[in-house]
Amino acid sequence: MLVDSHCHLNYPALADTAGIVARAHAAGVTVMQTISPQRSDFAAVKQLAESYPQIYCSIGIHPHEAEPHEDISEDELLREASHPRVIGIGETGLDFYYEHSPRKAQTELFRRHITVARQLDLPVIVHSRSADEETVAILQEEHEKGPFRFLIHCFSTTKYLSDESLKLGGYISCSGIITFKKSQALREAVATVPLDRLLVETDSPYLAPEPHRGQPCEPAYTAFTAQKLAEIKGVGALELAQATTDNFYRLFSKAARPG
């Protein structure tokens, strides 16, 4: 059994939900978490999670959307994330590559998400791009205020980010990027992450792994990322699947494990 810990099932490219779920199940992906990047997605992801027992969801604001969501309050996030099928807070974090929102707005909203996650005892799903030092600084500062759980989603940057996140008890999630030919440095960084801190994801409909690169991604393709991760870690496919699934349910402890 595999878990796609991060996908966007309400996006138009994945509109055939029944087919998506069926193909995922056929590939051994029996659970998936659909992520909300903005307020307008909250209702849709919760409806998907209510409609399919294989689907859970998160509530949060992507850093690209920070500026138009500066008004979102802790109370609103708490209310939305109290839904029984919401198991994570995010995705949130920092993206200084595109800077679609000002850095100050991203930083303030990132901290607001962490505060809400502490109150609900839910893990924070962290996006970090071209901002690893700033991301680590916030994670460290917020941990000094009080512990919280977190996941570096779609890890694709520096070993510094993974090393410092692990020191704080964080988890690392790998996407199809680890299968790309030019990702050798990333594979070397992932090789140093303990097996009991790794998860797998697709970030569907983006980042389809080899051999489907360039096509719309879907949760079934988690199997290709898991296969490459098993090779990187030097373990069998079953051991990798068991470990990453155990890690998912340990981190996202609100999710009910089947059976």
C-alpha positions, 0 to 999 in steps of 0.5 A: 500500500502506498499513500500519495501525501500531496495532490490537487484532486480538485484541479480541472486536469484531475476532474475524473475523480472516480477514474483517478481513484480507480487507477490509483488503487490499481497501482497500489496507491490506496490513500491520498491527501488533496491539498488546498492552496487558497480559500476558494478551494476549501469547500471543494477539497472537503467535498472530495474527502467527504465523497471518497473514503480514500481521500483526505484533505488539508486547509491552507494558503500557498505562499503564491496566494499570501497577498490576496489572503492577508485577511484570513484569520486564525479563527477562520483557519481553525474553523475550516480545519476542524472538519473531520476529514482535514488532516493537515495545515497547508500548503504554506511556506515561502516561495522567493523564486517567483515572489507572486506575493511580498515576502512579508505577507508570505512570512506572516501567513506562514507563522499564522498557519503554524499557530493554528497547527499547534492549536489543532495538533495537525502537521504543517505542510511546508512549501519552500523554494529559493528560501531555504535559510528563511524557512529554516529560521522560521521553523526554528523560531516557531519551535522555540515558542512551542513544538509542532509537527511538519512536513517539507513537501516536494523536497527539491532544494538543498541538503541544508533544508532537509538536515535542519528540518530533521533536527526539528523532528520534521519529515521529508516528502519526495515527488517525481522530481527524484526521477528526473535525469538532472536530479542527481544532487537531489537524490544524493540529499534524499539518500541521507534522510532516514527511512522513518522520515520519508513520505512520497507524493505526486503534487498532481497534476504537476511533476509527473515522474519518468517515464510520464514526464511532460504528461498530466500527473495523477496519484497512480504515478506515486508508484514510480516515485516510490520505486526510485526512492527504494533504489535510492535508499537501497531497500525493496519496494515492499519495505519502502511502501511499508515505511512511507505509509507508516510515516504518513499515518504517524505524521498525519495521525488524524487519518484513520488507517484502513483495517 
